[in-house]
């Protein structure tokens, strides 16, 4: 039985539970509390699953948020259960959830043991593209060079391209280079994982993601990109004392190494699951009704080459519930 057959629906339920918990705090302006309830809901749901799970990519150290920490064991942990490596972001876009803005999601990626990169919670320089430019762009090339390559692969001009960049002071020079090359930019305040997925799907009018974001989101993005047949390169950017040493203990001896999507998520079996907390390009946010909630989710499997868009309605057990479309 493949990992997809064994656990895909269970992982879907995990992200749905986290999304529902976070959505109940949406718009309340308490980003840390929103993150905390998503973490708690995700941990509780995962601990009930028939697996020997290990969190290999978690969040929390970088911004002192509550976290599913790296190395944490999740699942029922019985000997007969499969070993699974898991990367999580219980609430991607905590600020987006706190303010009620679009594109906040609950997300995880899972793979067979050794199937996801073990990396410290630091930053990562990234470039993400769709299938047409896969393997053609390079992180050490200039933005102008990469944009010309993407345009050539898509048979269009650079001025027709849209690049997503996180709106951060560290990206001022990158933004200038992209604009001087002639491409258009969509600046986002948070949510570069959702942006990466958009770049790998045709018809979204997003052709690349460039800049530096979180390494946890980078590994999660790589898992999604592999399922979508897109391309990605990333390089870890340690900014705190001790992060390079931790990289070495995790087997990353070259701090300047450029990772591809296959390096970041090398597993032959990969599951990617995400559920909308607030409305986004692919998924609607959680909608509550009198005695239940409706979720919109994305479930992808690399080995089975399957992408599912899932709309679920959950009841709270009250009789005579009325469900509205």
N, C-alpha and C positions, 0 to 999 in steps of 0.2 A: 504494500500500500504506500503510495507517495505521500509526501508531506501535505500536498494540496488536498488529497482525498481524506487525510487523517484529521487535519486541523483548520482548513480554510474557513469553514462556516463558524467555527469557534472563534477564530481571530476576528472575523467580521463582527461577532457579538461583542468582543472586547472593545473595539473602537466605537461601536454604537453606545455602549454603556458610558465610556469616557465622554463622548460628545454630548449625551443627554445631561450628564452631571455638570459639565462646563456650561452648557446652554442655559441652565437654570440660574447662572450667575451673569449672563450676558447683559452688558450695558450698565452694570453696577459700579464700574470703575475700580474694581479690586482685582488687578491682574494676578497677584500672588495667590489670592484665595481661589480664583478661577483655575489656576494651574494646580493648586493643591487638591481640589475636589476631582479634577480629571485624573491626576496621578492615583489617588486613592481608589477611584472607580476602576481604573485600568488594572491596578495591582490585584484587587479583589476578584475581578473577572478572570485574570490569567491564572491565579492560584487555584482555580477550580478545574483547570484544563488537564487532560491526561498527557502530560509531557514532562520532561526534565529540561526546563527552560533556563537559559542564562542570559541576563541583560548584558550585551556587549557594547551597545551604544545607548547611553542614557543622557539625561540632562540634569542640570542643577548647579554644578560647581561653578560654571562661568558667571551666572547671575544670582547665585545663592538662592535658587528657587527650590521648592520641594522636588524630590526626584525619585525615580526608579534608578538606583545607582548602578554603575558598571560593576559587574560581577555578582549582582544580586540573583539569587535562585528563585524562579517562579514556576508555578505548575505544581502538580501533585507529587512529582519527584519519585515515582515508583520505578523499580528496576526495569519493568517491562515497557515503560514509556519511552518514546523516541527522544534523543537529545536534540535540542533546538536552540540556535543562537537568535537573539531578538534585539532589534534596534527600535527604540520608541521615542516618540514625541507626543505625550498625552494631550498637549494643547499647543499646536503650532499656531503662533499668532496670539499670544496672551493679551497683548495690547488691543488687538482687533476684537477679541471677545469682550474685553473690559469696556470698550467704547461702542460696541455693536456694529463695527465695520465689517465689510465682506472678507471672505477667504480665511477664516479661522477654522482649523480642522483638528481632529484627533487621528493619529496615524501610528502605524507600526509596520515593520518589515521583519520577516522571519525566514530563516534558512537552516538547512542541515548544519550540524556542528562544523565550524570553520568556514561557513559560507558568507560571513560578513566581516569586514575589517574591524579589528579591535583598535580603537584610537582614543586618545584623551579628549576631554571636553574642551576643545580650543576652537580657534577659527580655521576656516578653510577658504583658500582662493579657488574660484570655480569658473568654468565655462560649460554651459549645457546647450546642446543643439538637437535638432530633430534627426531622423534617419538619413535624410539627404546629405547632411554634412558630417555624419558620423565618421570618425577617423581622419578627418581632413583638417580640422582646426587644431591649434596648439596653444597651450597656456602661455608659452614664452613668446609667441608671436604678438605683434601689436594689434590693438583692437581694429585698426584699419585693415590690416592684412587678413584677420579672421573674418571681418565683415565682408570683404571682397570674395573670400572663399565661399562663405555661406550664400552670398548673392549668386555666384556662378553656379553652385550646386542646385539652386532653386530656379535658375534661369530667369533672374530678375535683377534689378539694379539695387545698389546699396541704399538709395533713398527710399526704397520700398520696404526696407526691413524695420522691424520693431524689436528693441532690446529692453529687457527688464533689468533694472538695477535697484538695489536697496538704497533708499535715500539716507545716506550717511556721509558725514564730513570726509571720511577716508576715501570716498569715491569721487571727490571733486575732479581730480585729474582724469580719471577714467571717463567720467561724463563728458568732459571737454573733448577727449579724444574721439569718443563715439559720435558726438555732434559734429565735430570737424570732418569726420569721415563721411557725413551725410545721412547717417541713419537716424531714426527717431527713437526716443527713449520713453519708456513708461516707468516712472519712479514709484516705488512702493514703500510703505512705512515698515511693513513686516511681511512674513509669509513667503520666503524665497523657495520653500519646498513646493508649494502650489504653483509658483511661477515656473519652476523647473519642469513640472509635469506639463504645463501649458506649452512650453517650448518644444516638447517631443510629440505633440499632437497637432496634426494639420487642421487648419480651419480656425485656430484660436487667434490668428494674427499676432502671434508671438514667435519670433524666429531664433532667439537666443537669450540666455541669462548670463550675465557677467558680473564679477565682483567677488567680494569676500563676505562670507556669512558663516554660520555655525557648521562645525564638522559633523555633529550628529545629524543635522538636516542634510549634509552632503552624502552620508552613507545611506540615509533613507531615500534621497533623490536617486542615488545610483541604483538602488533596488528597483525603483519605479522605472527608471530609464531603461534598464535591461529588459523589463517586461514590455516596454513600449518600443524597443529596438532603436532607441535614440543614442546619442553620444555625449560623453562627459569627460572632463579632466578636472582634477582637484589636487591641491597641494596644501598640506597642513601649515598653519601659521601660528606657532607658539608665541604667546604674548605675556605669559606669566612665568615667574621663576618656578622651575621644577617640571614644566611641561615637556621640555626636550628630554629630560631624564626619564619621564614616564613613557614617552614615545619609544625610547630605547628598550625599556623593560617590556614593552608590548611587541618588540621585534621590528620596530621601524628605526633602522640605523641611519638612514639618510634623511635628514629633516627637509631637504630640498626635493625629495622625490616627487615626481608627478604621477598621480594615480589615475587610471582610466576607470570607467564604470565597472569593468570586469575585475579590476584590482580591488575596488571598494566593496563589490558584492559578487564574489567569485562563485558562489554556490550554484550547483546544478539544479537545485530546487529552491525557488524563492517565492514567497508570498508577500504581497503588498496590500495593506488594507487601510482605508481612510474613510472617515465619516464627517460630514459637514457639521460644524457648530453654528456658523453664520453662513449666509448665502454666498456662493462662489461660482466660478465659471463652470465647474463640472457637477457640483453637488449643492443642493439647497441646505440651508441650516435646519436645525431641529425645530419642528413645529409642535407645540403642545395643544391638546384639546382637553375637554372636560375630564376624561379619565384615561389619558394615555399620551403617547408621543409618536411622532412620525419622523423617521430619519432617512437621509439620502446618503448613500455610500458608494465607494469604489473598491472593487476586489479584483486583484490581478495575480495570475500565476505564470511564472516564467516557464516551468517545465511543461505545463499543459497548454501554453500559448493561449490563455483565456483571459478576457477582460469582461468583468460584469459590473453593470450599474444597478445597484440594489436599492429599492424603495421599501422600507419596512414600517409597519405599524405595530406598536406595543400597547397592550391594554394593562390596566392596573388591577384587574380582577373584578371590578365593579360590574354587576349585571346591567343589561340593557344599554350598553355603550353604543353611541352613534358615531360612526366614522365618516368624516367628510373628505372629499377628494381635494 
